[in-house]
């Protein structure tokens, strides 16, 4: 039997041949040889295991090194992020500090502070919203309270125009009319500015006859222009479509303000309303509007300031010419909300030019029925119409009743909504003029009650608050057919009554 190589070498060296045939010795030598073989195998296994462990150790060591580098980079990035969040803040660790627990502890403190700050901001926001709501409610109440007597004043002035007056009386009446219009304009500016700040301005789409619209603007400013020796001219591009679609109320607000300013700051000069076609396709129209005057002008260093709220070009302007300093700010905001902007060219002593570009939609058809404009109070006639006037303020009742009677309408009165409901139930009326804010029962509730038994009678809301989407929505929801603001323009009141009473076709106005 062959023995292990090491054993064979040892036997050759130390054991003579004659002893090797002994059976007992053979068994002993075989056992030793097997031990050598087993040792050899264990050695190989051990060496293999060591090699494997060494390789695994190297891999683990490399992985730990990489993880350590990632950790260092992560801590560095975390520190940079913390510093970027609060560059001026007090950081409670250094660049060499790699204690992640320390940094996490610092972050926990910062998160706690941030959450507290967030809660403080939420509380501040709630307080600001409540303050804004309180301001809005205050302005709404003040609007109603101021407009109510102002309605009586303006209405009385209009009623006096029915009478033959002495020249001195006409002059005094004219002063009263201008003063009341200035006061109403001031109230409207303050309320509009408040709505702009609160984001409550919305735009509607109606058909506008631009040329007729400009003529109305000119007519509205003509008297005051003539008083200052000014003339107003309209330069109109004949390529402009007869009708465009846009918000006529806001456009009128912008143009009226600009024309009124031009008249105010011009003496014995010319105010030019210029409208040109910039571009047009099948669905849209872009028009260039320009209001030009040769009045006092604005110095270059003051031209940006005039668009800031409560600011005028000169401290003496408010004293000499009046105004709130809100008009141009409102124009700027209104145009910005329509993706446009107001621009100014002016030179002191030579005049000013305010201009802007505004986009409209094209009307799908040119065939639009237009109510003809009303000029001259004595041409209005409501013969045959029986109207229920629902109003609780005695002065407003007097003004509206006399105005309607001067138009030959039959007028019945109700002091609150509850009385109005009973009167409509027991009488026939062609139309109801319904004040909104009244004691006992308000106009909305009264209209809702009337609609339970009469769905046909037209009901028009009278409100001393400025009409907005909330009022229009609530009026429509209660069943009203339209709204008009006090103080109302007689022509507007006449037109809406005749329209809602179905008498539009009977109108025969002459310009």
FENMO-V146726 format. One record per pair of residues at least 12 apart in sequence whose ideal C-beta (glycine too) atoms are under 10 Angstrom apart, sorted by the first residue. I is the first residue (numbers start at 1). J is the second residue. D is the distance in whole Angstrom. If there is no record, write none. Layout:
[[I,J,D] [I,J,D]]
//
This chain:
[[1,26,8] [1,29,8] [1,30,6] [1,33,8] [2,33,8] [3,26,10] [3,29,6] [3,30,7] [3,32,8] [3,33,4] [3,34,9] [3,36,8] [3,37,9] [4,29,10] [4,32,8] [4,33,5] [4,34,8] [4,35,8] [4,36,4] [4,37,6] [4,38,10] [4,39,9] [4,40,7] [5,33,10] [5,36,8] [5,40,9] [6,32,10] [6,33,9] [6,36,6] [6,39,9] [6,40,9] [7,29,7] [7,30,10] [7,32,6] [7,33,5] [7,34,10] [7,35,9] [7,36,6] [7,37,10] [8,29,10] [8,33,9] [8,36,10] [10,29,10] [10,32,9] [10,36,10] [11,29,7] [11,32,10] [11,33,10] [15,29,9] [68,98,10] [71,98,8] [71,100,7] [72,98,7] [74,100,8] [75,93,9] [75,95,10] [75,97,8] [75,98,5] [75,99,9] [75,100,6] [75,103,7] [76,95,8] [76,98,9] [78,100,8] [78,103,6] [78,104,9] [78,106,10] [78,107,8] [79,91,8] [79,93,7] [79,94,9] [79,95,7] [79,97,8] [79,98,10] [79,103,7] [79,106,10] [81,107,10] [82,103,8] [82,106,7] [82,107,7] [82,110,7] [85,107,10] [85,110,8] [85,114,9] [86,110,8] [86,113,10] [86,114,10] [89,110,8] [89,113,10] [91,103,10] [91,106,8] [91,110,10] [92,105,9] [92,106,5] [92,109,8] [92,110,10] [93,105,10] [93,106,6] [129,198,10] [132,194,9] [132,197,8] [132,198,6] [133,198,9] [135,194,7] [135,197,9] [135,198,8] [136,191,10] [136,194,7] [136,195,8] [136,197,10] [136,198,6] [136,200,8] [138,194,10] [139,187,10] [139,190,7] [139,191,6] [139,193,10] [139,194,5] [139,195,9] [139,198,10] [139,465,9] [139,466,9] [140,191,8] [140,194,9] [140,437,10] [140,464,10] [140,465,6] [140,466,8] [140,468,10] [140,470,10] [140,471,10] [141,437,10] [141,465,9] [142,187,9] [142,190,9] [142,191,9] [142,465,10] [143,187,7] [143,188,9] [143,190,9] [143,191,6] [143,194,10] [143,463,9] [143,464,7] [143,465,5] [143,466,6] [143,485,10] [144,436,9] [144,437,6] [144,463,8] [144,464,4] [144,465,5] [144,466,10] [144,486,9] [145,464,8] [146,183,8] [146,184,9] [146,186,10] [146,187,6] [146,190,10] [146,191,10] [146,464,8] [147,183,10] [147,184,8] [147,187,7] [147,188,10] [147,191,10] [147,396,10] [147,463,9] [147,464,4] [147,465,8] [147,466,9] [147,485,8] [147,486,5] [147,487,6] [148,392,10] [148,393,6] [148,395,8] [148,396,7] [148,435,10] [148,437,9] [148,464,5] [148,486,7] [148,487,9] [149,393,9] [149,395,7] [149,396,9] [149,464,10] [149,487,10] [150,180,6] [150,181,10] [150,183,6] [150,184,6] [150,187,8] [150,464,8] [150,486,8] [150,487,6] [151,180,10] [151,184,9] [151,391,10] [151,393,8] [151,395,8] [151,396,6] [151,399,7] [151,400,9] [151,462,9] [151,464,7] [151,485,9] [151,486,4] [151,487,4] [151,488,7] [152,393,8] [152,394,9] [152,395,3] [152,396,6] [152,397,9] [152,398,7] [152,399,6] [152,400,10] [152,486,9] [152,487,8] [153,176,7] [153,177,9] [153,179,9] [153,180,5] [153,183,9] [153,184,9] [153,395,9] [153,399,9] [153,487,8] [154,176,9] [154,177,8] [154,180,5] [154,181,8] [154,183,9] [154,184,7] [154,399,8] [154,486,9] [154,487,4] [154,488,9] [154,489,9] [154,490,10] [155,180,10] [155,395,8] [155,396,7] [155,398,8] [155,399,3] [155,400,7] [155,402,8] [155,403,7] [155,486,9] [155,487,7] [155,488,8] [155,490,9] [155,493,10] [156,173,10] [156,176,9] [156,180,9] [156,395,8] [156,398,8] [156,399,6] [156,402,9] [157,173,6] [157,174,9] [157,176,5] [157,177,5] [157,178,10] [157,179,10] [157,180,6] [157,181,9] [157,399,10] [157,487,10] [158,173,10] [158,177,8] [158,377,7] [158,399,8] [158,402,10] [158,403,7] [158,406,10] [158,487,9] [158,488,10] [158,489,9] [158,490,6] [159,377,9] [159,398,9] [159,399,7] [159,402,5] [159,403,6] [159,406,7] [159,490,9] [160,172,10] [160,173,6] [160,176,9] [160,177,9] [161,173,7] [161,177,9] [161,376,10] [161,377,6] [161,378,9] [161,490,9] [162,377,7] [162,378,7] [162,402,9] [162,403,9] [162,406,6] [174,223,8] [174,224,10] [174,227,8] [177,223,9] [178,223,9] [178,224,7] [178,227,8] [179,322,10] [180,487,8] [181,220,10] [181,224,9] [181,260,10] [181,487,9] [182,260,10] [182,322,6] [182,323,9] [182,324,10] [183,487,10] [184,485,10] [184,487,6] [185,256,9] [185,257,9] [185,260,8] [185,322,10] [185,323,9] [185,324,8] [185,326,10] [185,327,8] [186,322,9] [186,323,8] [186,324,5] [186,326,8] [186,327,10] [187,324,10] [187,466,9] [187,487,10] [188,253,8] [188,257,10] [188,324,10] [188,326,10] [188,327,10] [188,330,9] [188,466,7] [188,485,9] [189,253,10] [189,257,8] [189,323,9] [189,324,5] [189,325,9] [189,326,4] [189,327,6] [189,329,9] [189,330,6] [190,324,7] [190,326,7] [190,330,10] [191,465,9] [191,466,5] [191,468,9] [192,250,10] [192,253,7] [192,326,8] [192,327,9] [192,329,10] [192,330,5] [192,333,9] [192,334,8] [192,466,8] [193,309,7] [193,310,9] [193,324,9] [193,326,5] [193,327,9] [193,329,7] [193,330,6] [193,333,8] [194,326,10] [194,466,10] [195,330,10] [195,333,10] [195,466,8] [195,468,7] [196,309,10] [196,326,10] [196,329,8] [196,330,7] [196,332,10] [196,333,5] [196,334,8] [196,336,10] [196,337,8] [197,309,9] [197,333,9] [199,337,9] [200,468,6] [200,469,8] [200,470,8] [201,247,10] [201,250,8] [201,330,9] [201,333,8] [201,334,7] [201,337,6] [201,468,9] [201,469,10] [202,247,9] [202,250,10] [202,337,9] [202,468,8] [202,469,5] [202,472,10] [203,246,8] [203,247,4] [203,249,9] [203,250,6] [203,251,10] [203,334,9] [203,337,7] [203,338,7] [204,245,10] [204,246,9] [204,247,5] [204,248,8] [204,249,8] [204,250,9] [204,469,9] [204,472,9] [205,244,10] [205,245,5] [205,246,6] [205,247,7] [205,248,9] [205,360,9] [205,361,7] [206,243,10] [206,244,10] [206,245,7] [206,246,7] [206,247,7] [206,248,5] [206,249,8] [206,251,10] [207,242,10] [207,243,5] [207,244,8] [207,245,6] [207,246,9] [207,248,8] [207,361,10] [207,363,6] [207,365,10] [207,366,10] [207,368,5] [207,369,10] [207,370,9] [208,242,10] [208,243,7] [208,244,5] [208,245,7] [208,246,6] [208,247,9] [208,248,5] [208,251,7] [208,252,9] [208,360,8] [208,363,9] [208,368,10] [209,241,10] [209,242,6] [209,243,6] [209,244,9] [209,248,9] [209,363,10] [209,368,8] [209,370,6] [210,236,8] [210,237,9] [210,240,6] [210,241,8] [210,242,8] [210,243,8] [210,244,6] [210,246,9] [210,248,10] [210,251,9] [210,275,7] [210,285,9] [210,287,7] [210,289,10] [210,360,9] [211,234,8] [211,236,6] [211,237,10] [211,238,9] [211,240,8] [211,242,7] [211,275,8] [212,242,9] [212,243,10] [212,370,7] [212,372,10] [212,373,7] [213,244,10] [213,246,10] [213,248,7] [213,251,7] [213,252,7] [213,255,8] [213,275,10] [214,232,10] [214,234,5] [214,235,10] [214,236,7] [214,255,8] [214,259,10] [214,273,6] [214,274,10] [214,275,7] [214,289,9] [215,234,7] [215,236,9] [215,273,10] [215,373,8] [215,511,9] [216,248,10] [216,252,8] [216,255,10] [216,256,9] [216,373,7] [217,232,9] [217,234,9] [217,251,9] [217,252,7] [217,255,5] [217,256,6] [217,258,9] [217,259,6] [217,260,9] [217,273,7] [217,291,10] [218,231,10] [218,232,5] [218,233,8] [218,234,6] [218,255,10] [218,259,8] [218,271,9] [218,273,7] [219,232,9] [219,373,8] [219,375,8] [219,511,10] [220,252,9] [220,255,10] [220,256,7] [220,259,8] [220,260,9] [220,489,10] [221,255,10] [221,256,7] [221,259,5] [221,260,6] [221,262,9] [221,263,6] [221,264,10] [221,271,8] [221,273,10] [222,263,9] [223,263,10] [224,259,10] [224,260,8] [224,263,5] [224,264,8] [225,259,9] [225,260,9] [225,262,9] [225,263,5] [225,264,10] [225,266,8] [225,269,9] [225,270,9] [225,271,7] [226,263,10] [227,263,9] [228,263,7] [228,264,8] [228,265,10] [228,266,7] [228,267,6] [228,268,7] [228,269,8] [228,271,10] [228,295,9] [229,266,9] [229,267,6] [229,268,4] [229,269,8] [230,262,8] [230,263,6] [230,264,10] [230,266,5] [230,267,7] [230,268,7] [230,269,6] [230,270,7] [230,271,6] [230,293,8] [230,294,9] [230,295,9] [231,266,10] [231,268,9] [231,269,8] [231,270,5] [231,271,7] [231,272,9] [232,259,7] [232,262,9] [232,263,8] [232,270,8] [232,271,5] [232,272,8] [232,273,7] [232,291,10] [232,293,10] [233,270,6] [233,271,7] [233,272,5] [233,273,7] [233,274,9] [233,292,9] [234,271,10] [234,272,8] [234,273,5] [234,274,8] [234,275,8] [235,272,6] [235,273,7] [235,274,4] [235,275,7] [235,276,8] [235,290,9] [235,292,9] [236,273,8] [236,274,8] [236,275,6] [236,276,8] [236,277,10] [237,274,9] [237,275,6] [237,276,4] [237,277,5] [237,278,9] [237,287,8] [237,288,9] [238,277,9] [239,276,9] [239,277,5] [239,280,8] [240,275,7] [240,276,8] [240,277,5] [240,278,10] [240,280,8] [240,285,7] [240,287,7] [240,360,10] [241,277,9] [241,280,7] [241,285,6] [241,287,10] [241,360,9] [241,362,6] [241,363,7] [241,366,7] [242,363,8] [242,366,6] [242,368,8] [242,370,10] [243,285,10] [243,360,9] [243,362,8] [243,363,4] [243,364,10] [243,365,8] [243,366,6] [243,367,9] [243,368,6] [243,370,9] [244,280,10] [244,284,9] [244,285,5] [244,287,8] [244,358,10] [244,359,9] [244,360,4] [244,361,7] [244,362,7] [244,363,6] [245,283,10] [245,284,10] [245,285,9] [245,360,6] [245,361,4] [245,362,7] [245,363,5] [245,364,9] [246,285,9] [246,287,9] [246,338,8] [246,358,7] [246,359,8] [246,360,4] [246,361,7] [247,334,9] [247,338,8] [247,358,10] [247,360,9] [249,467,9] [250,330,10] [250,331,10] [250,334,6] [250,335,9] [250,337,9] [250,338,8] [250,358,10] [251,287,10] [251,289,9] [251,334,9] [251,338,9] [251,358,7] [251,360,9] [253,327,9] [253,330,7] [253,331,8] [253,334,7] [254,289,8] [254,291,9] [254,327,10] [254,330,8] [254,331,5] [254,332,10] [254,334,6] [254,335,7] [254,338,9] [254,340,10] [254,342,8] [254,354,10] [254,356,8] [254,358,8] [255,273,7] [255,275,9] [255,289,7] [255,291,7] [255,331,9] [255,354,10] [256,327,9] [257,291,9] [257,326,10] [257,327,5] [257,328,8] [257,330,7] [257,331,6] [257,334,9] [257,354,10] [258,271,9] [258,273,9] [258,289,8] [258,290,9] [258,291,4] [258,292,10] [258,293,9] [258,327,8] [258,328,8] [258,331,7] [258,342,9] [258,352,10] [258,354,5] [258,355,9] [258,356,9] [259,271,6] [259,272,10] [259,273,7] [259,291,6] [259,293,9] [259,354,10] [260,291,10] [260,323,9] [260,327,8] [261,291,8] [261,293,8] [261,295,9] [261,306,9] [261,321,9] [261,323,8] [261,327,6] [261,328,8] [261,331,9] [261,352,8] [261,354,8] [262,291,6] [262,292,8] [262,293,4] [262,294,9] [262,295,7] [262,351,9] [262,352,7] [262,353,9] [262,354,8] [263,293,8] [263,295,9] [264,293,9] [264,295,8] [264,296,10] [264,317,9] [264,320,10] [264,321,5] [264,322,8] [264,323,7] [264,327,10] [265,293,7] [265,295,4] [265,296,5] [265,297,8] [265,298,9] [265,313,9] [265,317,8] [265,320,10] [265,321,6] [265,323,10] [265,351,9] [265,352,7] [266,293,5] [266,294,6] [266,295,3] [266,296,8] [266,297,10] [266,351,7] [266,352,9] [267,294,10] [267,295,7] [267,296,8] [268,294,9] [268,295,10] [269,293,6] [269,294,4] [269,295,6] [269,296,10] [269,351,7] [270,292,8] [270,293,7] [270,294,6] [270,295,10] [270,351,9] [271,291,7] [271,292,7] [271,293,5] [271,294,9] [271,295,8] [271,351,10] [272,290,8] [272,291,7] [272,292,4] [272,293,7] [272,294,9] [272,351,10] [272,353,9] [273,289,8] [273,290,8] [273,291,6] [273,292,8] [274,288,8] [274,289,7] [274,290,4] [274,291,8] [274,292,7] [274,353,9] [274,355,8] [275,287,6] [275,288,7] [275,289,6] [275,290,8] [275,291,10] [275,358,10] [276,288,5] [276,289,8] [276,290,8] [276,355,10] [276,357,10] [278,357,6] [278,358,9] [278,359,9] [279,357,9] [279,359,9] [280,360,10] [280,362,7] [281,362,8] [282,362,7] [282,364,10] [283,361,6] [283,362,6] [283,364,9] [284,359,6] [284,360,7] [284,361,6] [284,362,6] [285,358,9] [285,359,7] [285,360,5] [285,361,7] [285,362,5] [285,363,9] [286,340,10] [286,357,6] [286,358,7] [286,359,5] [286,360,8] [287,356,9] [287,357,7] [287,358,6] [287,359,8] [287,360,7] [288,355,7] [288,356,8] [288,357,5] [288,358,8] [289,335,10] [289,340,9] [289,342,10] [289,354,9] [289,355,6] [289,356,6] [289,357,8] [289,358,6] [290,343,9] [290,345,9] [290,353,6] [290,354,7] [290,355,4] [290,356,8] [290,357,10] [291,352,8] [291,353,7] [291,354,5] [291,355,7] [291,356,9] [292,345,9] [292,351,7] [292,352,7] [292,353,5] [292,354,8] [292,355,8] [293,346,9] [293,350,10] [293,351,5] [293,352,6] [293,353,8] [293,354,9] [294,349,10] [294,350,7] [294,351,4] [294,352,9] [295,346,9] [295,349,9] [295,350,9] [295,351,5] [295,352,7] [296,313,9] [296,314,9] [296,317,9] [296,320,10] [296,321,9] [296,346,9] [296,348,7] [296,349,7] [296,350,9] [296,351,8] [296,352,8] [297,313,9] [297,345,10] [297,346,5] [297,347,5] [297,348,4] [297,349,5] [297,350,5] [297,351,5] [297,352,6] [297,353,10] [298,312,10] [298,313,5] [298,314,9] [298,317,10] [298,344,7] [298,345,10] [298,346,4] [298,347,8] [298,348,7] [298,351,9] [298,352,6] [299,313,7] [299,314,9] [299,346,8] [299,347,8] [299,348,5] [299,349,9] [300,346,8] [300,347,8] [300,348,8] [301,313,9] [301,348,10] [302,314,7] [302,317,10] [302,346,9] [302,348,9] [303,343,10] [303,344,5] [303,345,9] [303,346,6] [303,352,9] [304,344,9] [305,325,10] [305,328,10] [306,325,8] [306,327,9] [306,328,5] [306,329,9] [306,332,10] [306,342,10] [306,344,7] [306,346,9] [306,352,9] [306,354,10] [307,327,10] [307,328,5] [307,329,6] [307,330,10] [307,331,8] [307,332,5] [307,333,9] [307,341,10] [307,342,7] [307,344,8] [308,325,8] [308,328,9] [308,329,7] [308,332,9] [309,324,9] [309,325,7] [309,326,6] [309,328,9] [309,329,4] [309,330,9] [309,332,10] [309,333,9] [310,324,7] [310,325,4] [310,326,7] [310,329,8] [311,325,5] [311,326,9] [311,328,9] [311,329,8] [312,324,9] [312,325,5] [312,327,10] [312,328,9] [313,325,10] [313,346,9] [313,348,9] [313,352,10] [328,342,7] [328,344,9] [328,354,8] [329,342,10] [331,354,8] [331,356,8] [332,356,10] [334,356,10] [335,356,6] [335,357,9] [335,358,7] [338,356,9] [338,358,6] [338,359,7] [338,360,10] [339,357,10] [339,358,9] [339,359,7] [340,356,5] [340,357,6] [340,358,5] [340,359,7] [341,356,7] [341,357,9] [342,354,6] [342,355,8] [342,356,5] [343,355,5] [343,356,6] [343,357,9] [344,356,10] [369,504,8] [369,505,10] [371,491,10] [371,494,10] [371,495,6] [371,496,10] [371,498,8] [371,499,7] [371,504,6] [371,507,7] [371,509,8] [372,495,10] [372,504,10] [372,507,7] [372,508,8] [372,509,4] [372,510,8] [372,511,7] [373,491,7] [373,495,9] [373,509,7] [373,511,6] [374,489,9] [374,490,8] [374,491,4] [374,492,9] [374,494,6] [374,495,7] [374,498,10] [374,507,8] [374,509,6] [374,510,10] [374,511,9] [375,491,8] [375,509,8] [375,510,8] [375,511,6] [376,491,9] [376,509,9] [376,510,9] [376,511,10] [377,403,9] [377,406,7] [377,407,9] [377,490,6] [377,491,8] [377,494,9] [378,406,8] [378,407,10] [379,407,10] [379,494,10] [379,507,10] [379,508,9] [379,509,7] [379,510,7] [380,403,9] [380,404,10] [380,406,8] [380,407,5] [380,408,9] [380,409,10] [380,490,7] [380,491,8] [380,493,9] [380,494,5] [380,495,9] [380,497,10] [380,498,9] [380,507,9] [380,509,9] [381,406,10] [381,407,6] [381,408,6] [381,409,9] [381,494,9] [381,498,9] [381,503,10] [381,506,9] [381,507,9] [381,508,9] [382,404,7] [382,405,9] [382,406,9] [382,407,4] [382,408,5] [382,409,4] [382,410,9] [382,411,10] [382,430,9] [382,431,10] [382,494,8] [382,497,7] [382,498,7] [382,501,8] [382,503,8] [382,506,10] [383,407,8] [383,408,4] [383,409,8] [383,410,9] [383,503,10] [383,506,10] [384,408,8] [384,409,8] [384,410,8] [384,430,8] [384,501,10] [384,503,9] [384,506,9] [385,404,8] [385,407,8] [385,408,8] [385,409,5] [385,410,7] [385,411,9] [385,429,9] [385,430,5] [385,431,7] [385,497,7] [385,498,8] [385,501,6] [385,503,7] [386,409,7] [386,410,4] [386,411,8] [386,412,7] [386,427,8] [386,428,7] [386,429,5] [386,430,5] [386,431,8] [386,501,10] [387,400,9] [387,401,9] [387,404,6] [387,405,10] [387,407,10] [387,409,5] [387,410,7] [387,411,6] [387,412,7] [387,413,10] [387,429,6] [387,430,6] [387,431,5] [387,432,7] [387,433,6] [387,458,10] [387,460,10] [387,497,7] [387,501,8] [388,410,10] [388,411,8] [388,412,5] [388,413,8] [388,414,6] [388,419,10] [388,420,6] [388,423,6] [388,424,7] [388,427,8] [388,428,10] [388,429,5] [388,430,9] [388,431,8] [388,432,5] [388,433,7] [388,434,8] [388,457,9] [388,459,9] [389,401,6] [389,404,7] [389,409,9] [389,411,6] [389,412,7] [389,413,5] [389,414,7] [389,420,9] [389,429,10] [389,431,10] [389,432,8] [389,433,5] [389,434,9] [389,435,9] [389,462,9] [390,412,10] [390,413,8] [390,414,5] [390,415,8] [390,416,7] [390,417,7] [390,419,8] [390,420,4] [390,421,10] [390,423,9] [390,424,9] [390,432,6] [390,433,7] [390,434,5] [390,435,6] [390,436,10] [390,438,7] [390,441,10] [390,443,7] [390,446,7] [390,447,10] [390,459,9] [390,462,8] [391,413,8] [391,414,8] [391,415,8] [391,416,9] [391,420,10] [391,433,8] [391,434,9] [391,435,5] [391,438,8] [391,443,10] [391,462,7] [391,486,9] [392,414,9] [392,415,5] [392,416,6] [392,417,9] [392,419,10] [392,435,7] [392,437,8] [392,438,5] [392,439,6] [392,440,9] [393,415,10] [393,435,8] [393,437,10] [393,438,9] [393,464,9] [393,486,9] [394,415,9] [396,435,8] [396,462,8] [396,464,9] [396,486,7] [396,487,9] [397,411,9] [397,413,6] [397,414,10] [397,415,8] [397,435,9] [399,486,9] [399,487,9] [399,488,10] [400,413,9] [400,433,7] [400,435,10] [400,462,8] [400,486,9] [400,488,9] [400,493,8] [401,413,7] [403,488,9] [403,490,6] [403,493,7] [403,494,9] [404,433,8] [404,493,9] [404,494,9] [404,497,8] [406,490,9] [407,490,9] [407,493,9] [407,494,7] [407,497,9] [407,498,9] [409,430,9] [409,431,9] [409,494,10] [409,497,8] [409,501,10] [410,429,9] [410,430,9] [411,429,10] [411,433,9] [412,424,10] [412,427,7] [412,429,7] [412,432,10] [414,432,9] [414,433,10] [414,434,9] [414,435,9] [414,438,9] [414,446,9] [415,435,10] [415,438,8] [415,439,8] [415,440,8] [416,435,9] [416,438,5] [416,439,6] [416,440,4] [416,441,6] [416,442,8] [416,443,9] [416,446,8] [417,434,8] [417,435,8] [417,436,9] [417,438,6] [417,439,9] [417,440,7] [417,441,3] [417,442,6] [417,443,6] [417,444,8] [417,445,6] [417,446,3] [417,447,8] [417,448,10] [417,449,8] [417,450,9] [418,438,9] [418,439,9] [418,440,5] [418,441,4] [418,445,9] [418,446,7] [418,449,8] [419,438,10] [419,440,8] [419,441,8] [419,446,9] [420,432,7] [420,433,10] [420,434,7] [420,435,9] [420,438,9] [420,441,8] [420,443,8] [420,446,5] [420,447,9] [420,449,9] [420,450,7] [420,459,9] [421,441,7] [421,445,9] [421,446,5] [421,447,9] [421,448,10] [421,449,5] [421,450,6] [421,452,9] [421,453,9] [421,454,10] [422,449,10] [423,450,10] [424,446,9] [424,447,10] [424,449,9] [424,450,5] [424,453,8] [424,454,6] [424,457,7] [424,459,9] [425,449,9] [425,450,8] [425,452,10] [425,453,6] [425,454,8] [428,454,10] [428,457,9] [429,454,9] [429,457,6] [429,458,9] [429,459,10] [429,501,10] [430,457,8] [430,458,8] [430,497,9] [430,500,9] [430,501,5] [430,502,9] [430,503,9] [431,457,7] [431,458,5] [431,459,8] [431,460,7] [431,481,9] [431,496,10] [431,497,6] [431,498,9] [431,500,6] [431,501,5] [431,502,9] [431,503,10] [432,446,9] [432,447,8] [432,450,8] [432,454,10] [432,457,6] [432,458,7] [432,459,5] [432,460,7] [432,461,10] [432,480,9] [432,481,9] [432,500,10] [433,458,10] [433,459,8] [433,460,5] [433,461,8] [433,462,6] [433,484,8] [433,488,10] [433,493,8] [433,496,10] [433,497,8] [434,446,6] [434,447,6] [434,450,9] [434,459,5] [434,460,7] [434,461,6] [434,462,6] [434,463,9] [434,475,9] [434,478,9] [434,480,7] [434,483,10] [435,461,8] [435,462,5] [435,463,8] [435,464,8] [435,486,8] [436,461,6] [436,462,7] [436,463,5] [436,464,8] [436,465,8] [436,471,8] [436,474,9] [436,475,8] [436,478,10] [436,480,9] [436,483,9] [436,486,10] [437,462,10] [437,463,8] [437,464,7] [437,465,8] [442,478,10] [443,459,8] [443,461,6] [443,462,8] [443,463,8] [443,474,10] [443,475,8] [443,478,8] [443,480,8] [444,461,8] [444,471,10] [444,474,6] [444,475,7] [444,477,8] [444,478,4] [444,479,9] [444,480,8] [445,478,8] [446,459,9] [446,478,8] [446,479,10] [447,459,5] [447,461,8] [447,474,10] [447,475,8] [447,477,9] [447,478,4] [447,479,5] [447,480,5] [447,481,9] [448,477,9] [448,478,5] [448,479,6] [448,480,10] [449,478,9] [449,479,9] [450,478,9] [450,479,7] [450,480,10] [451,478,8] [451,479,4] [451,480,9] [452,479,9] [454,479,10] [455,479,8] [457,479,10] [457,481,9] [457,500,10] [457,501,10] [458,480,9] [458,481,5] [458,482,8] [458,496,9] [458,497,8] [458,499,9] [458,500,4] [458,501,6] [458,502,8] [459,475,9] [459,478,9] [459,479,7] [459,480,5] [459,481,6] [459,482,8] [459,500,8] [460,475,9] [460,480,7] [460,481,6] [460,482,5] [460,483,7] [460,484,6] [460,493,9] [460,496,6] [460,497,7] [460,499,10] [460,500,6] [460,501,10] [461,474,9] [461,475,5] [461,476,10] [461,478,9] [461,480,5] [461,481,9] [461,482,7] [461,483,4] [461,484,7] [461,485,9] [462,483,8] [462,484,6] [462,485,8] [462,486,6] [462,488,8] [462,493,9] [463,475,8] [463,483,6] [463,484,8] [463,485,6] [463,486,7] [463,488,10] [464,485,7] [464,486,5] [464,487,8] [465,483,10] [465,485,8] [465,486,9] [466,485,6] [467,482,10] [467,483,5] [467,484,8] [467,485,5] [468,483,10] [471,483,6] [471,485,9] [480,500,10] [481,496,9] [481,499,9] [481,500,5] [481,501,10] [482,496,6] [482,497,9] [482,499,8] [482,500,6] [483,496,9] [484,496,6] [484,497,9] [491,509,10] [494,507,9] [494,509,10] [495,507,8] [495,509,10]]
//
